[in-house]
Amino acid sequence: MSCKSCSTTINGLPLGCKNNGACASGSCDKLTVFDWLSNMPLPNNQKPFDIMEVRFKNGRKSFYKNTKKIPICIGDIVAVETSPGHDIGVVSLSGELVKVQMRKKHVSIDSKELNQIYRKASQKDIDNWISVREKESEVQKKSRLIISRLGLQMKLSDVEFQGDGNKATFYYTADDRVDFRQLIRELAGTFSIRVEMKQVGLRQEAARLGGIGSCGRELCCSTWLTDFRSVSTSSARYQQLSLNPQKLSGQCGKLKCCLNYELDSYLDALKDFPKTDLYLQTENGPAIFQKMDIFNGWLWYAYKENPINWHKLTVEQTNQIIALNKSNKKIQSLEEYTFELDTTDETNFTDLVGQDSLTRFDKPKYRKKRRKSRNSRNKNFRNNHQKKNK
């Protein structure tokens, strides 16, 4: 459930809470995990789990120990240990569900690399954190000018300041190895901060920046998808999609991750289908595969000499013809098999609105009045003519 600041105005425009990622309701976060164990009490003599998940800018999350036993809830802004200084983040998950997340991300509970939570963030910490977050866009613009002046083949996608403002992480993408030693010197001298360069992939860049996909929804990688599995063009071939790179590629320039979502269903449905490169041998000549309907189980074949006329077959009929061809037997023609398909009943679609037409109110009503006036005129003319004759 979102907060009241996420509602809209009278004109339908979103208000926006302007919390800069510090929303406590949990609905505006990226990669949010629902804590379904929050209302369940712990067993007797079991202490609460002292490791918490803290979220930073653009869905970056890390695990920190609460060694001081500070009473912290989900949504609290905390100051955590970093090297050097401290950072400001929002607690995104606590309790027993953190163990599941650590196991998923292959982080050991007994790891010595886990830092600790210092305290709840004070108002001074929050003010400094907001002030350095406001400088990120201007620093990013100036850094891009420095990169273009040095002639480096890299793209700076995002800048993230540490909570105390002493350090900034520059996220970039590049095809080849980049020597950015001179760049680090100029960035550190220009902005008087410690600089850390971090290279990310194209998919990680799209996940950090976010956006709207061709489906009209937010990108999966920036909302819930955490593992980026490899996507190949064979996924599109199995689903009978046209190999158009403009339609199959996402905002990252790679193949869309959603091509793998329904791939298993297509592979299960294609188990009984024959290979499409096989010819059907008939006495009228060989027949070539044209297209298929996977979930309805249809295949279309056409004679090699007459590719215009297509013949519709089922999977069972096609496998039967291929079995006869393997035993050196030819069928007479494809028309013998396609004749059976014409007897199927067609689906009659009904009007869900009802028997009345949607355009019944658009019909003009003046025609009836014309007819009435015309009839009355004719009737008056007849009466007058009869009177004159009398």
Protein Blocks (a to p, Z undefined) as FASTA:
>chain_A
ZZfklmccfkopafbjolnopafnlpmpghiacdfklmpccdehiacdfbdcdddeehia
cddddfkopacdehiacdddddehjdddddfbgcjklmmmmmmnopafklckbccdfbdc
dfklmmmmmmmmmmmmmmmmmmmmmmmmnopacddfbdcddfkopaccdddddfbdcdfk
lmmmmmmmmnopacddddddfklmmmmnopadfkopacfklmmpmbdcdddfklmmmnop
acdfklmpcfkopacfklmmmmmmmmmmmmmpccfkbccddfkbpcddfbdcfknopacd
ddfklmmbccdddfklmmmmmmmmmnopacfblklmmmmmmmpccdddddfkbmbdfklm
mpcfklmmmmmmmmmmmmmmmmmmmmmmZZ
